[in-house]
Amino acid sequence: MFRKVLEYTGEYKSYTYRAMCFLVAGLLFNVMQFMAVYQLIDGAITGEHHLSYYLIWLAVFLGCGLIYMVLYIHGLILSHDSAYHTLKNLRVSLQGKMENLPLGVIQELGVGSLKKVFIDDIDNMELLLAHALPEGFSNVCVPTIVMIAMFFVDWKLALLCLASLPLGILSMMAMYMAGTSKMGDYYASAQKMNDTIVEYINGMEVVKIFGRDGESYRRFSGDVLSYRDFTLAWYKMCWPWMALYGSFLPCVALFTLPIGGYFVYTGVSTLSNFLLVLCMAFAIGPTIMKAMSYMSVLPQLNYKITALENILSAPPLKQGTKPFGGSDRSIAFEHVSFAYEEGQKVLDDVNLMIPANSVTALVGESGSGKSTLAKLLVHFYDVSDGVIKIGGMDITEMSLESLNDQISYVAQEQFLFQMSLLENIRLGKPEASREEVLEAARKAQCMDFLDRLEHGIDSMAGDSGKMLSGGERQRIALARAILKNAPIIVLDEATAFMDPENEEKMNQAIAELIADKTVIVIAHRLYSIKNADNIVVMQDGKISAVGTHETLLDSCSKYKDLWELSEGTKNWSATSKEQAAPATGKEQGAPVTGKKQDVKEVSA
């Protein structure tokens, strides 16, 4: 286990080894203090009357104490320096690995679990690196040396000093066995509590609106109480054994004092040897207890290291190192199958060809696989079977950077970072000038709300973009895509948060974005995509039909049902007792056409 952790110390590994040496040397000087005490007592017993004798050994006692303090502090400085650099390396390594993991793996872990791994578990490893490893080694090494020395003084008294150790070790082994059996439940309850707390805080607005405070709080309270109960049950199982080994291990003089005294009385051992062994025993008693206290954290640390390694060893996305070398921006899904969970296919043997510079709409009921197909294209996941190609090139052959340069993905939910809106837009093209960012913002129809902000485009987005409305966040996301100017556009319900007043402006921005591009639109409002070049009807993870709007109305009953449902929803409005008249012309907005310059509305 130590070898695995030390792999992350890099150039600071020598700091840990040097820390061990300094701590061992420091503890030896600490033992020398007890030797000085022995000399003072022995001198008093043997009748030494010279004051200089006592002053010399008193000076030795104080000098050894000072040297012990200096060496120990310097050793801890080195171990902490190594530890915190190791924690940095662990986090950087984990972040690098996670960047290459499928997005689904990260989402399955949950925010609470990732927070626990990135912060809590890695921070707790500081105890191992800065203390348990160097101090544990020195507190085992020095008592071993002293015990060996005891046998050269008096082997009988040395054996008496060792007599209490088996009792303490047996108690500690029993504690480890009892504690390890409950450790999995303990950490599972901790992760569940973390996830629930994050969900409780993030969903507080919804909870308040729908008056579900009681139910939400019961879940919150239940998971916190469950964590408390698991923790107390775990500790209660360990506490009796902790008390036993805490009583026996440091008491190396437990048998030495009474039986050794009898040996001196009967002449089996000398009083001088008895005093020397006792002083040596008192010198190593606290160090043994300290070593054992570090041993108690090893099962927990082993569990945490295993959890870290499981995350680090998760299969990364299949990706190559080649730049994009496709002949054009056509997209081909060849026998593509995919399952989020084994045995439950979301896509089943999908074959689809999307010509370059065309608009293709994906329609179907919720859960039919539309968004999954788009996410596979942008390589959020690896396909279970089949292959996806752009211009004839397998997307797994190119690097993620090259693939990302080819595709702009605009989803329904958009995340904004806690930085200025200008920098949020500039994520689409990091080298863009301020003028280019402002131009993209104008094309995305952002200026009407940016002008209202005190600092304009330099205003902070707030935590997760909370300073903006849903529609405003979508326009910022659209500005990113416009600035990026990728040749392939994927629009996944990108105008979902648009109000009717701003939707026409948003549609004009989308028309600007998709001009002369290969476009995939995921739509629920079918009237907005009826003039797309191709409409793909998906059902239960398969493609049931492909064609134009008119062709599908005649040949596909599923599409006809979706169209009628969409038309009914479009024409509905909330009135007192009747349905509003169907919207017409300008109110409906013009639909997607095969010609990008004519696009007025994309509901994606």
N, C-alpha and C positions, 0 to 999 in steps of 0.2 A: 504493500500500500504506500509506504514512504517513497519507494522508487517512482511510482506513478506520479505522485505529487511533485517530487523533486525535478521531474522532467520539465515542469513549467517555471522553475527558478532561473533557468538560463545562466547568465554570467554571474548571478548572485548565489549560485550553489555553494561556492567557496565561502561565502559569508556564513552560511549555515554550519559548515564544517569548522570554521574558525570559531564560531560562537560556542560550539560543543567543547572545543579545546579550552577556551577561556573559562567556561563554566565548570569544567572538570578541575582545572587548576584552582579556581576560586574555592570550590568545595573542599579540596585538599587543604588549603590554608585554613578553612573553617574547622576541619578536623584537628589541625595543628593547634588551634586555640584550646581544644579539650586536652591535648597533650600537655600544653602549658599549665592548664589547671591541675592535671595529674602531678606534674613536677612540683607545683606549689603545695599540694596536699601531701605528697610523699616526703617533701622536705620537712614539713611540720611534724609528720609522724616519726621520721628518723632523727629528729632533733637538730636540724640545720639552724644555726643561730646567726649566720652572716646576713645582714640586710641586703647586701649587694646581690645575693642569690635570688631573693624574692623580687628585687627590682628588675633583674635581668629577665626572669620568666614573666613578670608582669608586662614588661616592654614587649616581649615576644607575643604575649597574648593580644595586646593592643595592636601591634604591628600586623599580626596575621589577620586580625579583624579588619583593619584598614585595607590590606591587600585583597582580602576576600571581597570586600565591598566594591573596590575599583574593578577587579576582574569580572565580577558578576554583572555589574552595570554595563561594562563594555561588551560583554557577551550578549546581553539582552538587546543592546543597541544594534549589534550586528544581526541578531536573529530577527528583530523587527524590521530592519531594513530589507533583509531577504524576503521576509513574509509578505510585506506590502507590495513589493515588486512582483512576487509570485501571484498575488491576488489580481494585480493588474493584468499580468499575462494570461491568467485564467479567463478573466472577463473578455479580453480582446480575442482570445482563441475561441471562446464560446460564441461571441458575436459574429466572428468570421464564419464559423460553422453554421450558425443559424441563418445567415444570409443565403446560404446555399441549400437550406432545407425547403421542402415543399411547404407552401403556405398552410396547407391543411394540418400538417404536423404541429406547427406553431399554434394554430387556433385550437387544436385539440388539447394542448397543454393548458391553455387558459392563462389569463393575465396574472391571477393570484399565484399560480404555480411557477410561472416564469419569474415573477418578482421574488418569490421565495428562493429560487435557484440562483438568480443573478445577485441578489443582495444578501438575504439571510444566510443561506447555506455557504456561500463563498466567504462571507464575513466570518462565519463560525470556524472556517478553516484556519483563520489567523491563530487560533489557540493551538492548533496542531503545529503550525510552522514556526511560530515565535516562542512557544513555551513547551508543548508536549514533546516535540522532537528534540530540541537541544537540552532543555532542562530534564526531561524524562531520561535521556541518555546519561547525563551527568549524575543524576540522582540514583541511577542504577549502577553505573560504573564505579563511583566512589565507594558506596557501601560494600560492593563486591571486593574491592581492593582492601578495605579495612577488615572485612571478615577473614580474608586470607591471612592478613597480618595477625589477627587474633590467634590463629592456630599456631603461629610461631611463638606467641607469648605463653599460652596455656590451652592445649587442645580441648581439655575437659570443659573449661569455662566457655570456650568458643562454641562448642556443641550446645551448651545451655542457652547461649544467645540465639542460636538458630532454631531452638525448639518451638518458639511461638510463630515462626514464619509459615509452617504448613497449615496451621489453623487459619491464619489470615488469608493465605492463598486459596484454600478451599472455599472460604466464605466469599471471596471475590469471584471465583469461578461460578459459584451458585448464583451470584447476583447477575453475572453476564448472561448466563443461560436463561434466567427468569426475565431479564430486561429485553433480550433480543427477541423473545417470542412475541412481545407486544409492540416492538418498534415499528413494524409495518403499519399497524392500525394507528399508531400515534402520528406518524408522518402523513398518512392518508387523511386523517381528520384535520391536521394542520393545513394541508393543501386545500381541502374542501372549505375550511373556514376562510382562508385567504380569498378564494374565488367568490364566496358568498358576500364577503365584505365589499369587494370591488363591484360586484353586481348590484348590491344594495345601494351603494353611493351613486353609481352611474344611472341607475333606474329610479332614483328618488323622485324625479319630475313626474314620470308615468304613475308611480305609486300614489303620489299626492293627487293627481288629476282624477284617477279612478277610485280614490278612496280605499286603497288596498294596504293601508298602513299596517293594520293588524296582521294580515297574512304574511306580508313581506317581513315584518319585524319578528314574527314567529320563526320563519326560516333562519333569519339572521341570529336570533337568540338561540335557536335549537342547535345550529352548527357551532356557535361559540361554547355553549354548554357541553356539547359532545366533545369538543377539543379539551375542555376542562376535565371532563370525566375520564377521557383516555389518559390524559397527563397524570391525574391523581392516581388512577389505577396502576399506571406504570410505575410511578414513584413508590406507592405503597407496597408493591411487589418487591421493590429493590431496597427500601429503607432498612428492613431488619438485617439483611446481609451487609449493607453498608455500615451499620452500627457494629456488627461483629468484626468485620475486617478493620474498621477504624479503631477498634479496641485492641486487637491482637498485634497488628503489623508494627505499630510504632513501639510497642512494649517489648523490645528485645531483651530487656533486663528482667522480664517477668519471672523467669525461672532462675536467671543468673544471680539475682540478689539474695533470695533465701537459700538456695542450694549451694551457691558459691560461698556464701557466708559460713555454711556448715563445713564446706571443704577447708576453708581457712582455719576454722575452729579445730578440725581434726588433723590439720597439718598436711592434707592432700594438696593444697595450693597455698602459695604464699600470699600475704596481705598485699604486697606490692603488685604482684600480678593481678590479684583480684581488683584492686583500684584501677589499674591500667585498663583492664578489659571493660570494667564498668564505664570508665570515661570514653572509651572507644564506642561502646554500645550506645551511650547517650548522644554521641556525636552523629551516629548514623540513623538513629530512630526517626527524627523528623524528615531526613532525606528519603527514607524508605516510604514513609507515609505520603510525601509529596509525589514520589514516582508513581505510587498506586493511584493517587488522585488523577493524574494524567491518564493512567490506563483506563479509567472509567469513561473517558470521552471517546476512546478508540472505536467502539461499536457504532456510535452515532456518526463519527467522521467517516467510517468505512461505508455506512449507508449513504451518506451525502455524496461521497466520491463516486460511488456506484451510480447514483442518480445522475450526477454530472456526466459521467462517461456514457450513460445510456442516451443522453441528449446529444452528446458530441458524436456518438457512433451511429446515430440514426442515418439511414441511407440518404445521401444528398441528391439533389436534382441531377439528372443525367445531362451533362452539358459538355460541349467541346471547347476548343480554343480558336476555331476558325472564324474569320470575319464573314459577313454575309456574302454569299456567292451565287445567289439564285438568279435565274434568267429574267424574272420580272417579279411583280408582287401578287401573283395569283396564289391562292391558298388551297391546299388539298388535305382532306381528312381521309385516310385510307384504313378501313377496317378498325376504326378507333373504338375501344371499349375502356370503361373507367368505373371504378368503385371506390367510394370514400371508405367503406368498410368491406372487408373480405366477404364475398358471397352475395353482396347487395349491389348489383350493377346499376349505375346511374345512366351510363351510355352503353349501348350494346351494338357493336359492329356497324358503326356509323361511317358511311362513305359519302363525301360531299366535295364538289369542286367549285371554288369561288373564283371567277375570272378576275384578272387584274383590272383596276379602274372601274369597278362595278359596285352597285349597292345591293347587298344581300341582307334580307330581313329574316330573323329567326323568330317564329311565333309558336305558341303552344300554351297549354295550361301550366300553372305553377308546378314545378317538380318534373317537368318533361325533359330537362337537361339543357335548356338554352344557355343559361349563364355558365354552366359547367363546361360546355363546348368552347365558349369564349375564353374562359380561364385556362383551359388546356392550351389554347393557341398562344396566350401570353406566358405560358409555362409556369403557372402557379403550381401545377402538379405535373407529375409524369403520367403518361397514359399507362393503363394496365396492359393493353394490347394495341397493336397497330402503330401507325406513324402519322405525324403531321408535317407537312412540307410547305415552305414558302418559296415560290419560284423554282420548285423541284428540289430544294435543299431541305433535308431533315433538320428540324429546329434543334434537335439534341446534338447536332454536329457543330453548331455555332455557339459562341460564348453568350452568356446572358446579356452582356453589354451590347453585343452586336444585334441580338434579337430585340432588345429594348429600343435600340435606335430605329428599328423598322416599324414599331407599333406604338400607338397612343391608345391607352385604355381609360375611358371615362366611365366611371361606375355611378350608381345611384348614391351611394354613401361615399363622401369624400373627406379625407382627413387633412386638416391643416395643422402645421407645426406652430409652436409657441415662438413665432418670430414675425417679422413684418410681412405684410401682404405682398410687397415687392419680392422678398426672398422666397415666399411660398410659390409665387408664379415662376420665379427664376429656376425652380427645381426642374422645370421642363427643359431648360437650356442654361446650365450653370455659367457659361461664358457670355451670356447675353448682356448687352448694355442696358442702361436704365431706359433709354429711348425705345429699345426693342420690347422691353417688358411693358412699358406704357402703351405701345401700339397693340400688343396682344391683349391688354386689358380693355382697350377701346373696342377691339373687334369682338371681344367676349361680352360687350355691353355691361362692363363693370363700372364705368365712370359715373353713372347716375348715383350709385351708393358710395363710391369712393370720394366723390366731391362733398358728401355730407359728413365724412369723418374728419376729425380735427387735424389729423396728420396725413390725410389722404392715403395714398398707396404705401406710405411709410408707417401706417398704423399697425399695431400688433394684432395678430389674429386671435389671441387668447388661447387658453388651454383647449386643444382639439378644435380650434376655430369657433369657440363659443360666442365670440363677439359678433359673429355674422349669423344671418338666418340660413336655413337649409338651401334656399334658392341662391343666395349670395355665395355660399360656399361652392355650389355647383358651377357658378359662373367663374369663380377663381380657378376651379379645376379645369374648366374649359379653356381659360386663358393659358394655363400650363400647356395644354395639348396644342393650342394654336402656336405658342412659342416653340414648342418642340418640332412641329411641322413634319411628323413622321408620315411615311407613304401609306401606312395601313392604320385605319381608325376602327376601334371597337367601342360602340356606344351601348352601354348597358343601363337602360332606364335613366339616361343622363338628364332628363328634364322632369324627373319625378316630383321635385319640390317647387316647380315653377307655378306661380299664380297666372291666371289668364292674361292679366295686364302686361306681365313681363315675358310671357311665353313667345310672343311674336318676335321680340328682340332676341330672345335666346335662339330661336329657330334661324334667324338671320346670321347669328354668330356661328351656329352649327354649319350652315350653308357655306360660310367662309372657311370653316375648318376642313370640310370633306371634299372641297373642290379638287378634282383630278386625283382622287385617292381610291384605294380599295377599302370599302366600308362594310362593316358588319353591324347591323342594328338589331338589338334585342327589344322587342316592342310588345306591349299589351294593348295599346290603343291602335287598332289595325287601320283606322282611316288615315293615319299619318304615314303609313308605309305602303299604301295600295299601289303606288306607281313605281315601286322598287324594281330593279332589273330582275331579281329573283326573290321569291318568298319561300322559305323552308318551313314546312309544318312539322313540328316534333311532337311525338306522343310516346310516353313511357320509355324514354331513352333511345328511341329510334326515329329515323326520318320516315314519315308516312307519305309525304308528297313534296314536290318541288315544282314551282312554276310561277307565272305571273298572277296578278290578282284575278283577272277575268278567267284564266284557265282553271285556277283552283276553285273559283265559285261554281264552275260547271262540273268539275271532276272530283272534288274532295269534299265530302260531307263534313268532315271535322273542321276544315277551314270555314266552310259555310256557317257552321254553328258558332265558331269563334267570331266571325264577322257580324252575324246577327246580334250576338251578345255585346260586342264592342259598340255597334251602332245604338243599341238600346241604352247602354251606359252613357254614351256621348250625348244623347238627346235628353237624358234625364236631368231634372233640376229640382231642388227642394222648394215646393210650393205648399200652400196650405192644404189643398185636397186634390190637386190635379198635376199632371205631368206637363212640363213646359214644352212648347213647340220645338221641333228640331232646329238646331242651329244651322245656319246657312253661310255659304261663301266665306267671307272674311272671318266670321266667328269660328269656323271650323279650322281655318288655316289650310294652306295648300299642302298636299301630300308629297311624300318622297317620290322623286322621279329618277329615271336612269341618268339624266343629265344633271350633274352636280350644280351647274349654274342656275338651274331652275328650282333648286330645293328651297322651300320656304319653311318646312316644318319637319323635324325628326323627333318622334317620341321614342327615346331610347333609354 
